[in-house]
Amino acid sequence: MPRYIINIGSLYGILPAGVERLRGKAMSAVETIGDAWLAIDDAGTISGYGAMAELDRTVLAAPGVEVDDAQGGSVLPAFCDSHTHIIYAGSREQEFEDKIRGLSYAEIAKRGGGILNSVDRLRMADEDTLYAGAMERAREVMLKGTGALEIKSGYGLSTADELKMLRVARRIAADSPLEVKTTFLGAHAVPREYIGRQEEYVELICREMLPAVAAEGLADYVDVFCDEGFFTVGDTDKILNAAARYGLRPKIHANELACSGGVQVGVAHEALSVDHLERMGAAEIAAMRGGRTVATMLPGASFFLGMPYAPAREAIDAGLTVALASDYNPGSSPSGDMRFVMALGCIRMHITPEESLNAVTINGAAAMDLSGRIGSITVGKAASLIVTKAVPGLAFVPYAYNTPIFTHIYLKGHKLCCNI
């Protein structure tokens, strides 16, 4: 039934229809209406908004209309998290302790930890067990304000186990009000049984895994970890060429550990996004300037691993489209809290609250090719919204990042109480 949210202190993130992303200087603006209302139709989409002074209040008394009073709280678009690995079996807190003792990400991987640790555990888990754990994480991030989620495979590294992960991701899409995109990441690492035979594993991905994924229609995108110690530019090019035959557009792990060429090969293949970018320099920025590939940065991984932060300030100043995502995974970023990601963007990456909000909403949606459906306050888009208590302004959201200010989340018009 129709719903109105009234007495909104500030309605943030308004964009006209047709705006798919914000680049460079445009990221610094957030259109806002004070003392506002917003209407949600029966389909769960935004049907109107404006100032309270202009609202015909007789509509609030019409039969079947539900009215929610924001009591001066703010409303902003739900977060769009365009890079996650939420399907996994078991945590990796032992590696957390190893990091405390001074071991690097690469050293932990060489000792049998890292991605291959998660592979061992996932292969032993059945689909229902994986679904239960991943759905719990999905509910967690929904209550923290996330309305759109990209979910990657990559902890199976065999045809059967990669398919198992992608089926779980599709179940989450079917069983939740989230907008979900799925990504095949068979090239996340070389599995133990192929160590020393990387070319054979790449051939397996191209010859067997990709056709199997495509036959079941399980993935929207394809990803490759193109970085030092993982997959080469040549490997990546081969996999992306094979994936293109099945209509799978790339989203690339690039430049987390070194200037790997991952950005350039991603741009050459018209990747939807290149992600991580902790080692991004002038050459990478130049390669992306003027293109449509989104620069997706993952400050939660930098925070947890003690790595450099991706150069968001420089990328925005160069006119790029920058998104921020959580990288929620058991080893390097065990959190899907996008409000904290937004805060890290401000505190550690030196971008403004306005730029940070756009990076976790409309540009995150663009990195999933979802900006026509979610990511801003736009008539016709999903009513996926965050409602806060009364706050001094937008900057308070990342400034007081651990203060419980979210009161309700709406996902496609469905109202969830945050219980805080």
N, C-alpha and C positions, 0 to 999 in steps of 0.2 A: 504494500500500500504506500501511497505518497508520504514523504517525511520532510519536515522542515527543521533545520537547525537554526535557532534564532539567538539573538543577543551575543553574537560572536564578537569578541573584543577586537581581534584582527584576523582577517582572512588573507593568508599568505599564498603566494605561488600561482597567481592568476596568469594565464597565457591565452592568447587567441587561438582558435582552431587552426591547425596546419603548421604550428611551430613544433618541429620534431626534436630540436636540440638547441642549446645555447653555446656559442663559441666566444672565447676571449673576453673582451670587455663586456659583452652582453650578459655574461655570467654574474656581473656585479649588481644587477638590478633584480629586485623581487617586487612585482606589482602587488599592492596591498589595498584592501578596503577595511576601514575601521567601522565598528558598530554595524556588523553585517549579518546577513542571513544567507542560507544556502538550501536549495531544494533538491530532493532525491526522488526520482520517479520509481514506478513499479519494477522497472528492469534493473534497478540498482545503479543507475547512472545519474550524473549531475544534470539537472534540468533547468537550473537557474541560480542566480546569486545576485546580491546587490546590497545597498545600504538599508538599514532598518527603517530609516525615514521614508524610503520609497516603497516599502512593502505594503501591499494591499492586505491588511490583516484579516479580512473576511475569509481569505483562503485557509487560514489556520483553523477556522471553525467548521470547515466543510466536512461532510461525513467521510469517515475512513482515513482522514489525515492524522498522522502522528507528528507531535511537536516535541523536539528536544531543546531544552534551554541550555546554551553553553555558558551562561552566567558570567559573561565577560572573558571566558577563556578563548584561546586562539585556535584556529583551524588551519592546518597545512596539509599538503598532499602526503599520502603514505610514501614510505621509503621504497626505492626500487634497487634491490641488491643484485647486481649483475654478475657476481662471481662467488659461488659457494661450492663446497664439497660436503654437504650435510648427510650423505648416505655413507655411513661407515660403521664398523663393528669394534667397539671398545675404544677406550681413551688411551693416551700415550703420556701419562704423567711421569713415567720413568725418564722419558726424553726431556721433559721439563726440568727434572732434577739434573740431568746431564748438562743441559744448557747452563744451569746455575753454577755447575762445577767448571764451566769454561769451554765445553766442547762446542764446535761450530756445527751448523746445519750439515755441511759436507762431511765432517768427521762422524757425526751420528749416523748418516746414511751409509758410510763405509763400514760401520760396525753392525750393519743389518737393521738399523732403525729407519726412521723416515717413512717414505711412501711404501717401501716393501714390507715394513712392519704392519701397516694397515692392510696391505694386500693379503698377507698371511691370515689375518683375522677375518677379513671379509670372505675369503674363499671358504671358510669353515661355517659361515652363517647362512641360514636359509632366507628366502625372500621375505617371509612374514616377519622374521626377527628384525631384518634390516628395515622393513617398512615401519614397524612399531617405533624403533629408535629414531628414524628420520622424521616420522610424523610428529613425534614429541618435540624435536628441534624446530620443525615448521611451526607448530603452535607457539613455541617460545618466541620466535622472531615475529610472528603475527602480533602478539601482545606487546612487543617492543616497537610496533609501528611499521613493519614491513608489509607491503601489499603486493610486490612482485619479486620473483625469485628465480634466478638461474641455478640449475642443479647439474653438476657434472658427474660423469662416471670417472673411472681412472684408478679405482682401488681393486679392480678385478684382474685386469691385464691378461685375461684369457677370453675367448669368445663367449663362453657360457656365463662367466662371472660379470663381464661388461654388460651383457644383455640383462642379467639379473638386476644390476644396479639401475639400468635405464627403465626397466619395468617398474621398479619401485618409484622412480621419479614420476612416471606417468600416473601411477596410483595416487601420489600426493596431489598432482594436478587435478585429478578427478574428484578427490575426496575433500578438498579444501577450497576456500574462497580466494586463495592466492592466484595471481597470474603466474604461471610457471613456464619456463623454457628449459629444455633439456639439451645437454651437450655431451657428445661422445668424446671421451678423453683416453682412448686406448693408448695413446702415446704420452702417458704421464711419466713412465719410467720403463726401463727394460726389466722384465720379470726375472727372477732368479734362474729359471730354467733356460733363459736365453742370454745370460751374461756371457760376454765374449762373442756373441752371435747377433749383434744388434741389427745388421742388415736383414737377417732372416726374420727377426721380429717385425721390422718395418714392413717386410713383404707379407707377413701374416696379417697385419692390420689392413693392408691394401687389398689382399686377395680374399680374405675370409671375414674379418671383423666388419669392415664397412658394408659389404653386401648383406651380411646378416642383420646389422642395425637398420639398414635401409629397408630390407624386406618386411620388417615388423613396424616400420614407421616410428621408431623410438626416439630419434634425435632430431632437434631443430638445427643444431650446429655441430661443428667438429673443432677440436682443440688439440694442440701439440705443445708440449713443454720444450720449447726451443731455447736451450740455455746450456751453459758450460757444464759438462758432465752428464747431460741428458740427451736431447736429440739435436742433430746438426741442422744447419740451414738446408742442406741437401735432403736430409730425411724429411724435414718439414715440407719442402717443396713437393716431394714425391707423394706424401700423404694428402696434402691439400689438392693436388691434381686429381688423385684418385677420388677424394671426397666430392669434388666438384661434379663428377659424373652422376652422383646421387643427389645433387642439389643441396649439399650441406655447406653452408657458408662458414668461414673460419672465425674463431675467437682464440687468440694465441696467448699462451704464457710466454712472456718475453722479458729478457733483461733483468731478471731477479738477481742473478749471481754474477753476470758479466755483460758487457756489450756484445751480445751474441749474434747479431744480425736478425734476431727474431722480429724486431719492429719492421725492418725493411722487407722481409719476406711476407710478413702479414699485410703490409700496405700493398705490396705487389699483387697479392691475391684478393685485394679489396676486403680484408677482414672487417667484420663488424666492430671488433675492438681488439686492441693489444693490451694485455693486462700484466700487472706488477710494475715494471718500469723503474725499479729502484736504481738501476744503473743507466738511466736514460741521459744522454748528452745532447750536444748541439746537433750532431748528425741525425739522431733519431727525431728530434723536434723538427728539423728541416724536412725529413722524409714525410712527416705527418701533416705539415702545414698545407692547408688548402684542400685536404682530402676529407673523406667522410668517416674514416676509422676513428673510433672513440679511444682516447687515452684513459684507460681504467687503472686507477691506482688503489693499492691495498694497504692503507696505513696500519691496520690491525696486525698484519704480518710483520711489518717493520717494528712496531711496538713490542710484539712478543718475542721476536728473534734478535732484537737489538741491531737491526740492519739500518742502512740509510733509508730515509724517506724519499719517495719519488718526488721529482721537482715540479710539483703542482703549480707553484707560483710562476716559474719560468714558462711552463707550458701554456698557462692561461694568458700570460703577457704576450706570448707568441701567437695567440689567436686560435689555439687548439680547443677542441671539445673535451673537457675533462670530466670523468665520472669517478666517484669513490665507491668501493664495494668492500664487503667484510672479509672475503676469503675464508669464511667459516669452515674449519676443518680441524681434525684432532691433533695435528702436529705443529702447525705454525701459526694458527689463529683460531683458537677454540672459543670463539664468540661471534654471534651474529647480531650484536647490538649496533645498529646503524646510527643511533644517536651518538654513541662513543666514536664511531668512525667519523661522523660529522665534526665532533670536537677535535679529534686528532688532525683533521684537515686544517682547522683554525690554529691549534696550538703548535703543531709540529711542522705543518706544511705552509704556514703563513698565508692562508687564504681567508677571505672575510666570511662572516656567517652567511651572507647572501650567496657568495660563490659556493660555499659548502652545501647550502640547502639545494641549490641547483644541481650540484654534482651528485647528490644522493637521491634526487627525484627525477627531473626531466632528462638529465643526461644519463642517469642509470637506466631509465626506460629506453633511451636511444641505443644503449649498448646491448639491449635485448630485442631491438626492433619492436618495441611496445609503446613508443611514445604517442601513437595514435589512439591508445586505449587507456593510458594511465600516466601519472607523473606530474600532473599539474591540475589546477582548478580551471577546468574548461568544460563548457556545456557539451554533453555527449560522451564524455569520458567516464570511466568507472568512478563511482563514489567511494573511492578508497582513500580514507582521510584519517588524520590524527587530530584529536581534540585535547587541548591542554587545560590545566587550571589557568586562572588569570596570571599572566606573566608580564614583566615590564616591556619586553620587546623580543624580536626574533633572536637577538644575540644571547638571550638567557637560555635558549634551548641547548646550544653547545657549551655555553659558559658553565652552567650548573648541570653538567652532563649526567650526574648520578642522583640528582634530586628527582623524586617521583612526581612529575608534573603531568604525565599523560593520564587522562581520565577514561577516555573511550577511543576505540579504533573502529572505523567503518571499513569493511572490505566488500566491495561491490554492493554497497548498501546494507550489508549485514553488520549489526552493531555488536561489538565485543567490549565487555567491561574489563578494564585493566586491573581492577581490584586493588588499587593503591590510593 
